[in-house]
């Protein structure tokens, strides 16, 4: 039964590490860009948008649709980077665990 006890201990440690990771994700910032940096979007590690920057040359009213599309593109770029960063953090936490094949974290 030592195996089950060890697994329970690992699960408790994992839970604590995951709580710490969730807190640290809010502090991570990633930046997505579009149009060669003319539009940038900043997200935290949880995917919450923290800021947007638009080059003043894009402010023409005729370009409004283009600017809106670029904001979406920059946001999507930042969100992908945020998710990749969260996955990296998760791998750091789960690297030492002996989880059964096919078991994914978080549960």
C-alpha positions in Angstrom: 0.0 0.0 0.0 3.0 2.3 0.1 2.4 2.9 -3.6 -1.0 4.5 -2.9 0.4 6.5 0.0 3.1 7.8 -2.2 0.6 8.7 -4.9 -1.5 10.6 -2.4 1.5 12.5 -1.2 2.4 13.4 -4.8 -1.2 14.5 -5.4 -1.1 16.8 -2.4 2.2 18.2 -3.5 0.8 18.7 -7.0 -2.3 20.5 -5.7 -0.1 22.9 -3.8 2.2 23.5 -6.8 -0.8 24.0 -9.1 -2.2 26.6 -6.7 1.2 28.4 -6.8 1.3 28.2 -10.6 -2.2 29.7 -10.9 -1.1 32.7 -8.8 2.1 33.1 -10.9 0.2 32.9 -14.2 -1.5 36.2 -13.3 1.9 37.8 -13.1 3.1 36.6 -16.5 2.7 39.0 -19.4 2.9 38.0 -23.1 2.6 40.3 -26.0 1.0 39.5 -29.3 1.7 41.5 -32.4 0.2 42.1 -35.8 1.1 44.2 -38.9 4.8 44.2 -38.1 4.3 45.6 -34.6 1.8 48.3 -35.5 -0.8 46.6 -33.3 0.2 45.0 -30.0 -1.9 43.3 -27.4 -0.7 42.3 -23.9 -2.3 39.5 -22.0 -1.6 37.9 -18.6 -0.9 34.2 -18.2 -4.6 33.5 -17.8 -5.5 35.1 -21.1 -6.9 38.4 -19.7 -6.2 41.4 -21.9 -4.1 43.9 -20.1 -3.4 46.4 -22.8 -3.5 47.3 -26.5 -1.3 49.6 -28.5 -2.1 50.9 -32.0 0.3 52.8 -34.2 -1.1 56.2 -34.9 -0.7 55.7 -38.6 -3.7 53.2 -38.5 -6.2 55.7 -37.0 -7.7 56.7 -40.3 -11.4 56.0 -40.3 -11.2 54.3 -43.7 -8.9 51.7 -42.0 -11.2 51.0 -39.1 -12.1 47.5 -40.3 -8.4 46.7 -40.9 -7.5 47.9 -37.4 -10.2 45.8 -35.8 -8.9 42.7 -37.6 -5.4 43.5 -36.5 -6.4 43.8 -32.9 -8.1 40.4 -33.2 -4.9 38.9 -34.8 -2.7 40.4 -32.1 -4.9 39.2 -29.3 -4.9 35.7 -30.8 -1.1 35.7 -31.1 -0.8 36.8 -27.4 -3.4 34.2 -26.3 -1.5 31.4 -28.0 1.7 32.5 -26.3 -0.1 32.7 -23.0 -1.4 29.2 -23.4 2.1 27.9 -24.4 3.6 29.5 -21.3 1.0 28.0 -19.0 1.7 24.6 -20.6 5.4 25.0 -19.9 4.7 25.8 -16.3 2.5 22.8 -16.0 5.2 20.5 -17.4 7.6 21.9 -14.8 5.2 20.9 -12.1 4.3 17.4 -13.4 7.8 16.4 -14.7 8.7 14.5 -11.5 5.4 12.7 -11.1 4.9 9.1 -12.0 1.4 9.4 -13.4 -0.3 6.5 -15.2 -0.1 6.6 -19.0 -2.8 8.8 -20.5 -3.5 10.7 -17.3 -3.5 14.4 -17.9 -3.2 17.3 -15.5 -5.1 19.1 -14.2 -7.6 16.4 -13.5 
